Amino acid sequence: MNVIDVNGLNCWILNMKPGNKTVDFDKIFEECLFGISFDEGFEEIPLYKEIALNTDLNNIKEEIIEFIDKEKKDKASKKEHCLTSGFRLSVNNFSDVKKNDVIISKIKGHGIFIGKVIKVAYKFDDKTENLPFTWVGKVETWIKIHNDEKMPTEIAGRLSIRNQATIVRISDDCIRQKLLILKLFENTAEQTLGIGEIPEISLNESNFATTLNYMELEDLVAQYIFKLHKKEGYLLLPSSCKANKMDYEFDFVKNDSLPITCQVKNNEEIEVDYCVKNIKDKKFDKIYLFSGMNEYKYQGRKINADFESPNENIIFIKPSHLYDLLKDSEDYLQKKLGVFYQLDSVTKSTDDVKDEAIKIGFIERGNKKRKKKDNFDVDVKNSKIIFWIGAIYLSEFNSLIILNENAKSEIIEKLKEV
């Protein structure tokens, strides 16, 4: 079995916000720096002015936290706004950044950058160095990702979220995203992290729709509908894709006919009753529906794409049909996915790994309350097995992921041989 050892290795999403909005980001990237700034108030910390360059932030972290909590309490008693109350999480996270961690950062107007940390967080005197950061680290080199298409679709989506925290660690609960960021670094930096081979994610009928971002999934549905109706003379109307058109994604039109439209959701169920009403009101000739979760709601009941449609002009697109289109069409989308994802690759099922784990001494916990190191849980929905000793088997990576030191035991060594 392929093994990926991410024990002690973190991935961070950093939203750089220098206090000075005129900061020269080109200089920051040229000098391979990253950092965050805090507002006024921190100069009151006794050690603030005396912190030496390269001092580990952990050495003064507790004092900073104590200062933040005290100021928050004092301001609250006076019913005043506390400027530093939002810094606590940033201080905690930034102090956990370590050498060899991987950081990815999206800077508006400058692009997306990824790099490997070579120096841990330290105090930076912006008056001396002319860069407006309070806390700074350094990467080996900043690698610019010039095109979103060179990134895993779900990572591009994660970076596009508005109002993200200043610095966020990708937790082991999001191990898929963590592995994709690590693979992105290895691909762009053309170097290995020494954690083992990170395979392409195995895409199949059950997970392809939630892997694509919403735009890619809509493009795939558009190809599906166009393929069915192009001989009838229907054309996609670009103006129908405007953001203010909330109910449906886009329209296919032809002269003297009602338009064909669709509704597409990656991770949500679709309400069918409203679509039935639109058909009865003769707003559309046909409405195609696709839910990546294969979940729909009709008259208060949850249904799936195998359910008989309440109206012949409302068509549930089955996941198998859309997946077949993705496999059979050698277009830009399949080529884009090919860097990080692989269609129909063979992996071990969770049932197979579960059986092997039981043979070598693991015990399926099931509904029992005990959580001992020889237990494991099977997450059928996400095709993974969670070993309480500190490892996860992910079917889509066909790999055993080592999460901590506890997993480097004799029983895990046996599991690696499965």
C-alpha positions in Angstrom: 0.0 0.0 0.0 1.2 3.5 -0.8 2.1 5.5 2.3 2.1 9.3 2.7 3.7 10.6 5.9 2.4 14.1 6.8 3.3 13.8 10.5 4.4 17.2 11.7 3.9 18.9 8.3 1.4 21.7 8.1 -0.2 23.6 5.2 -1.3 27.2 5.7 -3.5 29.6 3.8 -2.2 33.1 4.5 -4.1 36.3 3.7 -1.3 38.9 3.9 -2.6 42.2 5.2 0.2 44.7 5.8 -0.8 47.7 7.8 0.5 50.0 5.1 -1.7 49.7 2.0 1.1 51.1 -0.2 3.4 48.1 0.6 5.6 46.9 -2.2 4.6 43.3 -2.7 7.1 42.8 -5.4 9.9 43.5 -2.9 8.2 41.2 -0.3 8.1 38.3 -2.8 11.6 39.0 -4.1 12.9 38.7 -0.5 10.8 35.6 0.0 9.0 37.0 3.1 5.5 36.5 4.4 3.9 38.1 7.4 1.0 39.7 9.2 0.5 43.1 10.8 -1.2 44.2 14.0 -2.6 47.6 14.8 -1.6 50.0 17.5 -1.5 48.7 21.1 1.2 46.1 20.7 4.0 48.6 21.5 2.7 48.4 25.1 3.9 44.8 25.4 7.1 45.1 27.6 9.2 42.9 25.3 7.8 44.3 22.0 10.7 46.6 21.2 13.4 44.3 22.5 12.6 41.1 20.6 15.6 40.1 18.7 15.5 39.2 15.0 14.9 35.4 14.5 13.5 35.0 18.0 10.9 32.2 18.0 7.5 33.7 18.4 6.6 30.9 20.8 9.0 32.4 23.3 6.7 35.5 23.8 3.4 34.1 22.6 2.0 33.7 26.1 2.8 37.3 27.0 1.1 38.5 23.9 -2.0 36.4 24.5 -2.1 37.7 28.1 -1.9 41.3 26.8 -4.7 40.7 24.3 -7.0 39.2 26.9 -6.3 42.0 29.4 -6.9 44.7 26.9 -10.1 43.0 25.7 -11.4 42.8 29.3 -10.4 46.5 30.0 -12.1 47.7 26.9 -15.2 45.7 27.6 -15.5 47.2 31.1 -15.4 50.7 29.5 -17.7 49.6 26.6 -15.0 50.5 24.1 -14.0 48.7 20.9 -10.9 46.5 21.3 -8.6 46.7 18.3 -6.5 43.7 19.3 -9.3 41.2 20.1 -9.1 39.6 16.7 -5.4 39.0 16.9 -5.5 36.1 19.4 -6.2 33.4 16.7 -3.6 34.9 14.4 -0.9 34.9 17.1 -1.7 31.2 18.0 -1.6 30.1 14.3 1.4 32.1 13.3 3.4 30.8 16.2 2.7 27.2 15.0 4.3 27.8 11.6 7.4 25.7 11.4 10.3 25.1 9.1 9.3 22.9 6.1 5.6 23.8 6.4 4.0 24.8 3.1 2.2 28.2 2.7 -0.1 29.3 -0.1 -1.2 32.9 -0.4 -3.5 34.8 -2.7 -2.8 38.5 -3.0 -5.4 40.6 -4.8 -3.8 42.1 -7.9 -0.7 40.0 -7.6 -1.7 36.4 -7.9 -1.3 33.2 -6.1 2.0 32.2 -4.5 3.2 29.0 -2.8 6.4 28.3 -0.9 8.2 26.2 1.8 9.1 27.8 5.1 12.8 28.0 6.0 12.6 30.3 9.0 9.9 30.2 11.7 8.0 33.3 12.7 10.1 36.1 14.2 9.7 39.8 15.1 10.5 42.2 12.3 11.3 45.9 12.9 9.5 47.6 10.1 11.2 50.9 10.8 14.6 49.3 10.2 13.7 47.2 7.2 11.1 49.4 5.7 8.5 46.6 5.4 5.2 47.0 7.3 5.0 43.7 9.1 4.8 43.0 12.8 5.5 39.2 12.5 7.4 37.7 9.6 8.7 34.4 8.3 10.7 33.5 5.3 10.2 30.9 2.5 12.8 29.1 0.4 11.4 30.9 -2.6 8.0 32.2 -3.6 6.6 30.4 -6.7 3.9 32.2 -8.5 1.1 30.2 -10.0 0.2 32.2 -13.1 -3.1 30.4 -13.9 -5.9 28.9 -11.9 -6.0 26.0 -14.4 -2.6 24.8 -13.0 -4.3 24.3 -9.6 -6.6 21.7 -8.2 -10.1 23.0 -8.7 -11.1 22.8 -5.1 -8.0 24.7 -3.9 -8.7 27.5 -6.3 -12.2 27.5 -4.8 -10.9 27.6 -1.3 -8.7 30.6 -2.0 -11.6 32.5 -3.6 -13.6 32.6 -0.3 -14.1 36.2 0.8 -13.3 37.4 4.3 -10.9 34.6 5.2 -9.0 34.6 8.4 -5.5 36.1 8.3 -3.9 32.7 8.6 -5.6 29.3 8.6 -4.1 25.8 9.1 -5.5 23.1 6.8 -6.5 20.5 9.4 -6.4 16.8 9.2 -10.2 16.9 8.9 -9.5 18.4 5.4 -6.7 15.9 4.6 -7.7 15.8 0.9 -7.1 19.6 0.5 -3.9 19.3 2.5 -2.5 16.6 0.2 -3.6 18.6 -2.9 -1.7 21.7 -1.7 1.4 19.5 -1.0 1.2 18.0 -4.4 0.7 21.5 -5.9 3.9 22.6 -4.2 5.9 19.5 -5.4 4.7 20.1 -9.0 5.4 23.8 -9.1 8.7 23.7 -7.1 9.8 20.6 -9.0 11.1 19.1 -5.7 9.8 16.4 -3.3 8.9 17.0 0.3 10.1 13.5 1.3 6.7 12.4 2.5 6.1 9.7 -0.1 4.3 9.8 -3.5 1.1 11.7 -3.6 -1.0 10.0 -6.3 -3.6 11.7 -8.4 -7.1 11.5 -6.8 -9.1 8.7 -8.3 -12.3 10.3 -9.8 -15.3 8.1 -10.2 -19.1 8.4 -10.6 -19.6 9.1 -6.9 -17.1 11.9 -6.3 -16.5 13.7 -9.6 -19.3 16.2 -9.2 -18.2 17.4 -5.7 -14.6 17.6 -7.0 -15.4 20.1 -9.8 -16.0 23.7 -8.9 -19.4 25.1 -9.7 -18.3 26.7 -13.0 -16.7 23.5 -14.3 -19.8 21.4 -13.3 -22.1 23.9 -15.1 -19.8 23.7 -18.2 -20.1 19.9 -18.2 -23.9 20.1 -17.9 -24.0 22.6 -20.7 -22.1 20.2 -22.9 -24.5 17.4 -22.0 -27.6 19.5 -22.9 -26.1 20.8 -26.1 -25.2 17.3 -27.2 -28.8 16.3 -26.8 -30.4 19.3 -28.5 -27.9 20.7 -31.0 -29.6 18.9 -34.0 -32.9 20.7 -33.1 -31.1 24.0 -33.5 -30.8 25.1 -29.9 -28.0 27.4 -29.0 -26.6 28.5 -25.6 -27.5 32.1 -24.9 -24.5 33.7 -23.2 -26.5 36.6 -21.7 -28.7 34.1 -19.8 -25.7 33.3 -17.6 -25.7 36.6 -15.8 -25.2 36.5 -12.0 -28.6 38.3 -11.4 -30.4 35.2 -12.9 -30.7 33.3 -9.6 -33.1 30.5 -10.4 -31.3 28.8 -13.2 -27.8 28.7 -14.7 -28.3 29.4 -18.4 -30.8 29.1 -21.3 -30.7 27.2 -24.6 -32.8 29.0 -27.2 -34.2 28.6 -30.8 -36.8 30.5 -32.8 -40.5 30.0 -32.0 -39.8 27.7 -29.1 -39.7 28.0 -25.3 -36.1 28.0 -23.9 -34.4 25.0 -22.3 -32.8 25.7 -19.0 -31.1 23.9 -16.1 -30.2 24.1 -12.4 -26.9 22.7 -11.2 -25.6 22.2 -7.6 -22.4 20.7 -6.4 -23.1 20.0 -2.8 -26.8 20.9 -2.3 -30.1 19.4 -2.9 -32.4 20.9 -5.5 -36.0 21.9 -4.9 -38.2 20.4 -7.6 -41.6 21.9 -6.8 -40.6 25.4 -8.2 -39.4 23.8 -11.4 -42.8 22.0 -11.9 -44.6 25.3 -11.5 -42.3 27.0 -14.1 -43.1 24.2 -16.6 -46.8 24.4 -15.9 -46.6 28.2 -16.4 -44.9 27.6 -19.8 -41.8 29.5 -18.9 -39.5 26.8 -20.3 -39.9 23.8 -22.6 -37.6 21.6 -20.5 -35.6 22.0 -17.2 -32.6 19.8 -16.6 -31.6 19.2 -13.0 -28.3 17.9 -11.6 -27.3 17.6 -8.0 -23.7 16.5 -7.2 -25.1 14.9 -4.0 -27.9 13.2 -6.1 -30.4 14.7 -3.7 -33.6 16.4 -4.6 -36.7 17.5 -2.7 -40.2 17.1 -4.1 -43.4 17.7 -2.1 -41.5 17.5 1.1 -39.8 14.2 0.3 -36.2 13.5 -0.5 -35.6 11.8 -3.8 -32.7 11.0 -6.1 -32.2 10.9 -9.9 -33.7 7.4 -10.2 -37.1 8.8 -9.0 -39.7 9.1 -11.7 -39.9 12.7 -12.7 -43.2 14.5 -11.7 -43.2 16.0 -15.2 -41.9 14.6 -18.5 -40.2 18.0 -19.2 -38.3 18.0 -16.0 -35.2 15.8 -16.5 -33.0 14.5 -13.7 -29.5 14.0 -15.0 -28.0 10.8 -13.6 -24.5 11.0 -12.3 -23.5 8.1 -14.5 -24.5 9.9 -17.6 -22.6 13.0 -16.8 -19.5 11.1 -15.7 -19.6 9.1 -19.0 -19.5 12.4 -20.9 -16.5 13.6 -18.8 -14.7 10.4 -19.6 -15.5 10.3 -23.3 -14.9 14.0 -24.2 -11.2 14.8 -24.5 -11.7 18.5 -23.9 -10.0 21.2 -21.8 -11.7 20.1 -18.6 -10.4 16.5 -18.8 -6.9 17.7 -19.6 -7.1 20.2 -16.7 -8.2 17.5 -14.3 -5.4 15.2 -15.5 -2.7 17.0 -13.4 -4.2 16.2 -10.1 -7.0 13.7 -10.8 -7.2 10.4 -12.6 -10.4 9.0 -14.1 -11.3 5.5 -13.2 -8.0 4.5 -11.6 -8.1 1.2 -9.6 -8.0 1.6 -5.8 -8.6 -0.7 -2.9 -12.1 -0.4 -1.5 -12.6 0.4 2.2 -14.1 -3.0 2.6 -10.9 -4.7 1.3 -8.7 -2.6 3.7 -11.1 -3.2 6.6 -10.8 -6.9 6.1 -7.0 -6.8 6.0 -6.9 -4.5 9.1 -9.0 -6.9 11.1 -6.7 -9.8 10.1 -3.7 -8.0 11.6 -5.4 -7.0 14.8 -7.4 -3.9 14.4 -11.0 -3.8 15.8 -13.8 -2.0 14.1 -15.3 0.3 16.7 -18.8 0.5 15.2 -21.2 2.0 17.8 -19.1 1.2 20.8 -17.9 4.1 22.9 -14.3 2.9 23.4 -11.7 4.7 21.4 -8.5 2.7 21.8 -5.4 2.7 19.6 -6.4 -0.6 18.0 -9.8 0.8 16.9 -10.9 2.1 13.5 -14.0 3.6 12.1 -15.3 3.3 8.5 -16.6 6.5 6.9 -18.5 5.0 4.0 -19.7 8.3 2.6 -16.1 9.7 2.2 -14.5 6.3 1.4 -12.0 6.4 4.2 -11.0 4.4 7.3 -10.0 6.3 10.4 -7.4 4.5 12.6 -7.5 5.9 16.1 -3.8 5.2 16.4 -3.2 8.2 14.1 -3.6 7.2 10.4 -6.3 7.4 7.7 -6.8 5.2 4.6 -8.2 7.3 1.8 -9.6 5.2 -1.1 -9.5 8.1 -3.6 -5.7 8.4 -3.0 -5.3 4.6 -2.6 -3.0 5.5 0.3 -2.4 5.2 4.0 -1.9 8.6 5.5 0.3 8.8 8.6 -0.9 11.7 10.8 1.3 11.5 13.9 4.1 9.6 15.7 1.7 7.1 17.3 1.0 5.6 13.8 4.6 4.5 13.4 4.0 1.4 15.3 4.4 -2.3 14.5 0.7 -2.8 13.6 0.8 0.1 11.1 4.0 -1.3 9.6 2.1 -4.5 8.9 -0.8 -2.4 7.4 1.7 -0.8 5.0 2.3 -4.2 3.5 -1.4 -4.7 2.6 
